[in-house]
Amino acid sequence: MYYDALKTFTTLAEVKNFTKTAEILHISQPSVSLHIKNLEKEFNTELFIRSPKFLKITETGEILYERAKQILSMYEQAQIDISEHHDEMKGKLIIGASFTIGEYILPSLVVELHTKYPDLELEVFIGNTEEIVQSVRLLEVDIGLVEGPTYDKNLLVEPFMEDELFIVGSKQHKLAKKQSVALNDLQNQLWFMREEGSGTREYLKHVIRSNGLKIKSIITISSNQGIKEMIMSSNIGLSLLSTHVIERDIQEENLFILPLNHVSFKRLFFCVRSNIIEDKKSVSAFKKILQQKRNIVD
């Protein structure tokens, strides 16, 4: 069994230092070197480029890294599954969620899951859509909830909720004074956008492209709250945000929804899982809660 060697390899790939790897794994530095040497012999390839000043993973090392993360996760998951077989719903469930879902939708779902299964340890990882998909692919999270589809053949993807988005600005924005707004009024505007890899950013870019809108300028901010604060501090910027993100701010009149004529923006939220391992009990339990919240119009 190459578990120890693969664990050493993935740790070294992440910290890029033999001494630190030995310290993290509580083994000797010669043991680290031996594990890497054995793996390179096993796969007949060089996994790292070594020099006195740096350590760089090779292309074949990158291939092994992704598979090694999956193998290690499957091994550790087998230990959890066997333990769960003898006990009630226990162990750890790691849920990954993109920012809009993780900050505004997931909290109530986690509370409901905890109420049903108080002995289940829950951990939530929040990142953008691209980061969550990658985490599911590497089996770093058990289930992911994202704001856009992914077409990775190694993943199972299914919609679980419909979302509506609105173009918002401050109450001082010049378009807020109009009783109705046409798409052409959105030409040459300053837009506040999320970072690359964000599902919300991709949807906004789709709206801009499909409607032939010209952009005056873009300011990129890596959080929904940051975008809202920027809008409230500006009289000239707009953004496109989920109804879940802006609901409270609209009620408190901190933000203003532009009254677009006969235009709506809707998308689906997706549940993402790996297709190389079976769902554990806790994942199935969480999926049942998601299905109860399902609001998709077929």
N, C-alpha and C positions, 0 to 999 in steps of 0.2 A: 504493500500500500504506500503510495507516494504522497499521502496527506501532509506529512511534516515538510517534505521537500517543496511541495506546491505552496504551502503556507509561507515558507521562507522566501520562495521566489516572488510571490505577490507582494509581500511586505517590502522586500528589497526594491521591487519595481516602483513602489509608492514613495519610499523614503530616500531611495538612491544613495544609500550609504551602508556599508557593511557593518560598521561599528554600531550604528543606531539600530539596524535590523537585529543584531545580536542582543542588544539591550532590551528591545521591545519583546522579543521572543524568549528571553532568558536562556539563551544558549551561547556557546562560545563563538568567536568570529571564525575560527577554522571550521566549525560545524556549518556555518552559513556558506562558506566557500565550497565545502564538500557537497552540500545539497545542490548548489547551482551546477557544480561540475558533473554530478550524477545526472541531473536533468539534461544538460547539454549533451552528454554521452547517450542518454536514452533517446533523445529526439534528433541526434546527429546534427545539431545546429548551434550557433553561437547566440546566446540569449542577451548578453550585454556587451557593449563596447567599453572597455576599461582603460583608464589613464590615471596618472597621479592626481589630476585636477578635476575629473568628472567621471560619472558613470551614466551611460546612456543605453536604454533598452533598444534592441534591434527590431526590425520588422517582424521577424519570426517570434521574437520575444513578445511583441504586442499581440500576436495571434494566440500564443499560449496564455498570456495574461487574462484575456477575456474568457477563455475556456476554463482556466484554472479557478477563476472567481466563481464560475458556475459549478464546477466540480466540488469545491470547498463548501459552497452553500448547500448543494444537494446532500453532501455527507452530514453536515450539521443539521439539515432539515430532517434527515432520516433519524437522527438521535432524538429530535423533538417529537417526531411522529410516533416513535416507539414508546416514548414516555407518555404521550397523550393517549395511546392505546390502553394504557393501564390506569389512567387517571381521568378526572373530569377535564373540562375545557381549561387547560393551563398553558404554560409556555409563553412565548412572545409573538405578537403580531406586529409587523412593521408595515405601516401604510405610507406610501409616498403620494403627495398631492401637489399639483401646480398651485401657484399663489392664490388665485381667485377662489379655487375650491378649498384649498387648505386653510385659508384665513376666514372664509365667510360661510362655507357649507359643511365642511368636515367636522367642526367642533361638536355640533349637535348629534352627528352620527356616531362619533367616538363616545360621547356621553351615553347614548342609547346602548351601544355595544358593551360598555363597561357596566352599565346597570344590569344587563342580562347575564354577563359573565365577569363577575368582580375579581375572580382569580386569574384572569387573563391579563398578562402584562402588555400594555399598548405603547407603541412608539410611533411618532409621526415625523416624517421628513418632508419639508416643504422646499420646493425649487421650481424652476420654470419647466415647461412641458418637455423640452429636450432633455433636461437633467433627470426628470422622473422616468422617462422612457429608457434612458441609459441605465438607471438604477434597477429597473425591472429586468432589463436584458442581462445584467450582471448578477441578478438574484440578490441584490443588496436590500431590496424591499420585497415584501410578499405580494403586494397588490398596489397598483398605481392608478390615480385618478387625474386625468388630464383634460385640457381644453381644446384639443384638436386631434384628429385621427393620425395614426401612425401605420405605416405599411410594412413593418418589419415582419418577415415570414416566421420568425421565432417567437412572436408574441400573439396572444389572443386578445382581440380588441372588440369591445361591444359598448354601445351607447347606454347611458343610464339616466341622463337628464337633459332636458332642453333648457337653453339659456337665452335670454334676450339682452341685447346691448343697446345703449343709448349714447348719442353724441352730447357731451356736456361741456359747459363753460361756466365762468363766473356770472353773477347777476349783472355785472358791469360790462360784460362783453357786448359789443355793438349789435350782434345778432340776437341777443336776449331781449332787445327792445321790439323785435318784429313779432307780429301775431302768428305768422307762419313763415317757415324757412324752406326754400327750394335747394336741391342738391347743388345748383350752380352758385348759390350763395357761399358754398364751402370752398370755392376756388381761392388759391393763394392765402391759405391760413397757416398759422403756426400750430403744429401738432405735438402734443406730449405723447410719447410712445414708450412702451415697455422695451426691455433689452432683447437682443437677438436670442432666439430659442424660446421666446414666450408665445403661447398660443394666442393671447390677446393681441400682441403685436402683429402676428401673421394675419389675423382676421382683419385688423384695421388696414393693413397694407392691401389686402384683397378688396376691401371696400373702396379704397382710394383708386386702385388700378381699374376695377370694374366700372367705376363711374367716371373715369377720365378726369380725376381731380388733380389739379396742379398744387404742389406743396411750396409754401413760402419758406418754411424751415422746420426742422425737427429737433426736439430736445428729448433725449433718451433717459429714462429713469427706471431703475430696477425694482420698483415696488408700486403697488396700487396706491398705497397711502401717500407715497412720495408724489405721485402724479396728482392726486387730489389736492394736496397741499400746494403744489405748484400752480394748479388752476386757480385756487382761491387767492393766490398771491398775484395773479396776473389777470389783466383785463383783455388780453389778446389771444390767449391760447385755448385750444380745444383738445378733447380726447374722446375716445370711444371706450366705454367701460360697462361691465356687467351690471345688471340691475341689482344683483346681490352686493356689489361693491358700493354702489351709490345710494342705496335705499335710505339709510339713516341721514346721509348728508342732504338728500332732497327734502326729507321731512323737516330737517332743521334749517333749510333754505341756505345752506352753504354752497350748493351747486345748483345749476339751472339746466334742465333738459331742453335742448333745442327742438321746437315743434316742427319737425320735418313733415312735409306733405306726402301722405300715402307711402311712406317708406318705413320698413321695419328691418331690424338686424337680428337674426337668430342663428344659433349654432348648437351643436351637441357637445355634451361632456361625455368622456369615454372612460371606461374601466379597462385597465391594461394588466395582463398577467402573462407569465412565461408559459410556453407550451411544452417545455421539456421536463416539467415536474407536475405531479398531480397537486391539486389544491389541498391544503391541510384543513382540518376542521374549522379553525378560526377564520380562514379565508372564506370558506363556504358560509359561515355564520354572518360575516360582514356583507357578503354578496346578497344575502336574503334581506338585510336591512336596506341595501341599495335598491333592490327590486321593489321594495315597499314605497320608496320615494320616487320611483320611476314616473315621469310626467310627459313622456314622449308621445306626440300625436302621430300615429302611424298613417 
